[in-house]
């Protein structure tokens, strides 16, 4: 497969280690991978490479990933944009979709999960890539439900704990933990 026949991915994240690993994983799966640490760099690469998939972190060092998503969408309406964040919530997911993102995933995330979301948008993977399957764990479903209830309560932990039937301190302990892997 020549370079021009390969699908292209643009990874926009200020975490250099994560960005480098994700690029390497895409390349191992037959993709052309481009990395950017800022919105300006991402737009410059997108103009040149015309990626099929853009993966954008919500929080970049000096800007919001939502602005990058909006700019990428204005630049190319056909690119599939996936928003990543370390602390997902329903509110940020909705805002990401409003700005032009096609999918929203919370970190930690791996390439197989990203490719599953890409494939879910009607796109096709290279012939040699196996189709990944994602089944969220019960802990992950619980974490997402707690986040949704907390968002519905406007961040009020006491009100959310009453609605969830949990003691306030128990809910606070759950909120301190990182989101479980899918």
N, C-alpha and C positions, 0 to 999 in steps of 0.2 A: 504494500500500500504506500503510495507516495505521500509526501507532506501535504499536498493540496487535497488529497482524498480523505485525510484524517479529520475527524471532528475536532473543533477547537474549544478549549475551556479557558476562561479568564478567572483567576482566583484573586480576590481583593480582600486582603486581611493585613492588619498591622503587626500580627504575631509572625515573625519571620520563620520560626521553627514549624508552626502549623502550615503556613503557606508553602514552604519548601517541601514538606512531606506530602501535602495534598497534590502538588504539581508532579512530584515523582510517582505517586500512585496513579494519577491520570495517565502519565506517559507509559507506565507499565501495562496499562489497559488499552493502549493503542490510540491515545489522544495526543493532540498537540496542546501543551499546557503553557499558559502565560501567567506571570505573577505580577501583582501590583500592590504597593503598600499604601497608596493614597488614591483619592478620587481623580485627581488630575492625571496621574500616571495611568490609571485604569481607562480613562477616556481616550488617552493617546494610543494605548494599545488596542482598544476596541475599534478605533478608526482604521488602524492598520490591519489587524488580524480578523475582524468581523467574526467574533466567537459565536459558537452555537449555544454555549452555556456560560453564564456569568454567575459566580458564587461570591456574594458580597457579605462581609461581616457588618453587623448593625453598628457597632462602636469601633470607629477607626480612631487613630491617635488625635487628630485635630479636626475631625468632621464626623457627620452622621452618615452611616451607610445608606439611610433613606434618601439622602440627596444624591448619592451615587446611583442608586437604583433609578431614580427619576431621570437623571441625566442619561444613563444607559438606555432607558426605554425611549427617550426622545431621539437618541442617536440611531437606534435600530429597533424597530417594533417587532422584529421576528426573533430576537434573541430570547432564550429562556433564562429568566433571572431567578436565582435561588438566594434567599436571605438567610444568613446564619447568625445566631446569637448565643451567648453563654447563659442568658437568663430570659427565657422565653415567656411571653404572656400573650393572652388573647388580644389585648390592646395593641401591642407592638406588631403582632401578626396582621391584624386588620389594617394598621397604618402602612405596613410594608406592601400589602396587596393594593391598597389605594394608590401608592406611589408607583406601582408597576411590577412588583415582584409576582412571579408565577407560583412560587413555593416558599415555605418558611420552615426551617429546621433548627432545633436547638443543639448546641454543642454539649457533650462530645458527639461528633458525627464522623462517619468514615465514608470513603468513596462509594462503597456499595449502596449506602443509604442515599447519597446524592444522586447516583445513577438511577436508582429506583424512582426517585422523584422526577428526574429528567425524563425517564421512560414513561412515567405516568402522565406527562404532558403531551403524549402522542408522538414523541420523538423516538427515533430508533438508535440503538446502540451498534457499535461495530460488530461484525459477524462473530468474532472470536470472544466476545464478552458474554459471560453467563448472566441470565436475568436474576437479580437479587430479590429476595423475599424479606419483608420486614413485618415482624409481629411484636408490638410493644409489650413490655412486661407489665405486670399488675402494678408494680411500684411506679412505673412511668405514667400509667393511666391515673393513678392516685395523685401523683405530683401535678399533672396537668389539670385535674379537677380542682385541686386546692388553689392553683393559680387562677383558674377561671372564677371561682367563688370569691377569692380575694380581690380580683379586679372588679367584679360586680359590686363589691362592698366599698369600692373606692380606696382600697388599701387599709381599711379598718380591721385590724386583727381581731379585736374583741367581737365585732359583729360577725366576721367570717367564722370564728370559732363556734359561736352559737349556732349558725346555720349548718356547720359541718358536724356538730355534736361532739366537738373536741374541747378539752380544756385549753385555755388560752396559751399556757406555757408549752403544752404538747404541740400546738400548732406552730408556735414560734421556733421550737426545736426542728420541726419538719422544714420550715422555711429557710433555716440557716444552711441546710444541706444542699449540695449541688443536685441538679436534676439527674435522675437515673438514666442510664443508656436505654435506647429503644431496643 
